Amino acid sequence: MTTTRDPAWNAGRLVQWALRPLARPAQEAEYRELVERYFDDGTFRTTVRELTDGLGLQVLDVSEHGVVLAPQDDSVFGLKPADFRSGSSKVDDRLLDGLAQIAIAATVFPRARDLDEDPDIVRAPVTVDEVEAQLRQLCERLSEEARGRDPNSEDERRGLIEAWRVYMQRLDTIETRDSRKAMRATRRIIEYSLDRLREFGCFTQVRRGAEIAWQPTRRYQVMVQQLAGTAIFQLVRETLNTPSAASSGD
Amino acid sequence: MNKRTDPSEPQSGFAFAAEEPAEAAATAQTDHALEPTMAASMSDGWPADLTRRLRVLLHTLPLDGLRRGDAIRDADLRQYDSVALALRILDVVIDRLGLEAEADREVVARVLRPVLSAMDAAASVDPSQERHERMLDKLLGSLRNDGDARRPFREEYTCLNGEGEAQRHALEFRLLLDAFHPSGGTVLRPSAEACNLYLRLLDLDVEDAQAALEAVVESQLARGRFDEAVHSARQARIQSVRFRDKVLQILRDTRRDVDRVDWRVEVPRVLNESLTHLERRVAVERGILGAADERLEIMPDEDAGSRRAVAQVRDLTRECLLRHAELHEHLIGARNVFLDAQARQAFAPRPSRPLPDLAADVLEPILRMPIVCAGQILERGFTLFVGPRLPVLASLEGLVTWMLQPRRPQPRQEIEVAPVDATDLDAELRRYPPEVRAAATELLDTAKADAKLSGLLAMARASGASNAVLEVITLLVLMGFATEDRETARVAAESIDGVPLEDPLFYGDDLLITAAGRAG
């Protein structure tokens, strides 16, 4: 069927399949045919690239596992932190959602070298507690370092307080007497993030002994390894190199 | 473990030399790709191939760790020999490598179950599926290095460099890994190191090993040693798998990243060698296949064992032949894979080096930033971690259809569930002809109240009832055993503590039959 239509139509079909995170070439004959065509036919490849580029998408990986796409800057396909939760979210919530994403990736890929590994190798599943501990321990260390340097209300109003304070505040403000309850609030943020990532085909839930763990999928591994990890690093470096922004609260 | 010692070099001096660089553990070189080059000139202090052998030996340490774990494991798992089991796992995983159905946990569990049961039996322990699963998880976890977040095993070692100085190195390797399978699940794959480790702990030259094995198969067939021939054919197939995997790995790496593979010198050499090798192998395999077919034709039918063995050799060889035909196809298309990959990857996004440590280089700096800056970075970076989302377009047609669809009926709050008798008591009885059933019922009905099953059977046998009738009687009685359904069962039966049934036809506990059921 796919051979009789115009290559542009077929390219559109391939992009459609790619946008279905749970579809697999092994199970869908048309998808499989299109992926093979992508490998074999140079013109078709160019058409797909042009089409995705025009849509504001980037082809990260094409394999027998399917096509992995990433949105370009300002793409209509880009999911902003503001759209992450249903209903409106406050600026602090968005910040925490963003931090949770980085902490999840940092837990899945704890060392720089892990980003260079074969994405076909299944990485170990992570738990909400592991991600939370990663984030909390970092924040506690920074809090320890900044002891005695509390920001004034002017800083707070202008958004000059450091990001870790928002995380610590979330711990504190929920329930000061019971730290477990406080942690529950941050755990909920991480759990929500992982759950949403599962909807996007980035994680699956598995049982690890008695607890629930989250297993990264190949799609997620490709996304972080091929692009997200280095791209966010680039953004951080750019920001740190801009003199006005690189302040650490002093 | 044998240690090579040179009497001209005191052991203490070596140990001392090794210690100093070891302290700077952070600077220890990791050489998963890098072979420490050993100068031939220093052969008296440290022969060049010693390092290679040392590295080979290091690969066995995780297995050694497994064995040590045997003694400290939960008491109910101590009867298992984990190294033997681990090798069985590697065997099945390597055996399935590259097949359509690669080994996953399920396959490994199936293969391991009888082995675990045998170990249970040897220790006079009843087999338990739950315990087997637990042991399997422990074994897979150890082979994957789950304890260290599935990172490669890391073994440090010391060797002398060209100047005779001791240097600390670290060897990283994996044994077993979970890999994504295109069909959606995950499969277990051996690492290259595990394959070498398993296929005789030596870096055998694949081609030579296979040629040798095939020669062995042919000679074994000719000499009528069929069981050995099956074994050798199986080994030859494993070598074939290994070989095929080597070429496919090159092609996979190329598809992923052209720069990882040396297409100027190394790969064309490997491909050419492979083609020559293939042609030779196919000829040899055809020879074996012909010999096996010939043998099967002249072999007498009574010699079933040998026939089966030869047929197995034939099947294994045929599989090798198919694999080689497939490999041939890959080889012919290899050049195109390279050219395509090059064209495709020329503009592909490439991770800029160096790679970040996400916690230290990304998360921490962001946490330190004022929230306005952090927010901006996360705003832009967020989308890359979650992937594309689908913008939703409103569809008027869809809306109208939705609004016009009939109201969904409200489910009733309570739904009566009719009790279903899960056991169809008649099903088993219907196997017997009606007259047999009638005879059995009649005999059962004539039985006195509170009769024993053994007595009833003896009586029936004395009255000339056939075995089928006796079977139906027993079945009817069993249906009444501990049943709550007093209406369907003809009789009620209960066991008499510890009294065995005395009957030549049946084995089990004797039962006391009461008339309770017959009233209904």
Interface residues (C-beta under 8 A of the other chain):
Chain A: L19 P21 R24 P25 A26 Q27 F39 D40 G42 R45 R49 L57 Q58 V59 L60 V62 S63 E64 H65 V68 L69 A70 P71 D73 S75 V76 F77 G78 L79 K80 P81 D83 F84 V91 D92 R94 L95 D97 G98 L99 Q101 I102 A103 I104 A105 A106 F109 P110 R111 A112 R113 D114 L115 D116 D118 D120 I121 V122 R123 A124 Q134 L135 L138 C139 L142 R158 G159 L160 I161 E162 A163 W164 V166 Y167 R196 L197 F200 G201 C202 T217 R218 R219 Y220 M223 V224 Q225 Q226 L227 A228 G229 T230 A231 I232 F233 Q234 L235 V236 T239 L240 A245 A246 S247 S248 G249
Chain B: D146 A149 R150 R151 L177 D178 A179 F180 P182 S183 G184 T186 R255 R256 D340 A343 R344 F347 A348 P349 P351 S352 P354 L355 P356 D357 L358 A359 D361 V362 L363 E364 P365 I366 L367 R368 M369 P370 I371 V372 C373 A374 G375 Q376 I377 L378 E379 R380 G381 F382 T383 L384 F385 V386 G387 P388 R389 L390 P391
